[in-house]
Amino acid sequence: MFSKYFGNFLLNKGIITSEQLNEVFQEEKNSHVKLGILALNKGFMSLSQIEEVNQAQMATDKRFGEIAIEKGYLTIDKLEELLTGQKTSYLLLSQILLDKNILTMEQISRHLFTYKNENGLSNEELQELTSDNVERIVSNSLELTNTSIEEYIILLVKNIERHLREKTFIEVVKEVPAEYQLRAYQKIVGEYSLDTYLVFQERDFIKVASIFAEEVLTEVDELCISAVLEFLNLHNGIFIVNEVDKGFDMDLKVQTLVDDLPSTNQALYFKLSFGDMNCYLCLEKN
C-alpha cells in the first residue's frame, strides 16, 4: 500500500511521469504473490484448505495467516517463513523502478529520505510505512481525530485489498464531483450512528461489481447493483462486529442506492483510488 503514497509523492515532485507511474503500478500488481499461493507451492497447505481460509476471510476482519493458524493449517514458524518470502509494496516499487531504469537505488533512497523529512517521520515510523502497516499509513496520511472514522477507513482499505484485490491510495477531499452519480448507502445504528456512502461513476461501479461478483458485468442492472451493495454490506458488517467486540451495541439498516449525499458540514469526504478505478467515500457520524 505504501507504494501508492510514495509513487504519488514522486509524481507530484515531477520525478516520474504519470505514464511511468501507471506502468509501475501495473507491473507491481502483476508481481504480487498471495500467501495462499506461497503456502501451496511450499506444500504447507492443500488447495482445499486455502479455499476454506479464503471463504472464512469473507466474514471476518482477520488476515489469511491468522485464520490458517487457528485452523491448524500453519504454524507460526511456517507463517513467518511465508511472510519473509513476500516483498512489500515499497520493495516491489523500488525493484520495478530499477528494472525499468527510471531511477537508481541512490535516487530512490534520497527521495525516500525527503519523503520522511517532509512528513516529519521518525525512522521507526518510516519503517512501519515501508512495511505496509495500513494503520500507520492511514493515520499518517489522513490525520483524523475521530477514532471510529479512522478505524472504519482502515478496515475499508483492508477489505478493498482483500475482496477487490487492489491496493488503495486515499486522500481527504472537500466534495464529491457531480459526475459521480451512483451512490451506495447504508446506515449503521446503535450507540452512535454512521451514514456510509460509496460513490461511483458508472464505469467504475460496473468494474467493482464485476470483481466482487466474479462475473463479467457490462451494465448497471440488478446483479451489478446487488454486488456493489453487498460489498458495502460485507464491509459494514465486519466493522460493526469489531465495534460489538469493543462493547458497543450496533446494527445495520438495509443497504440501498440513493439520489443524494448529506449536505451538512459534519460530512467527511475521501477519494479512494485503486487499480484504474476511483470512488468517493462519504461518512457522517451522529
Order of alpha helices (4+ residues) and beta strands (2+ residues): alpha-alpha-alpha-alpha-alpha-alpha-alpha-alpha-alpha-alpha-alpha-beta-beta-beta-alpha-alpha-beta-beta-beta-beta
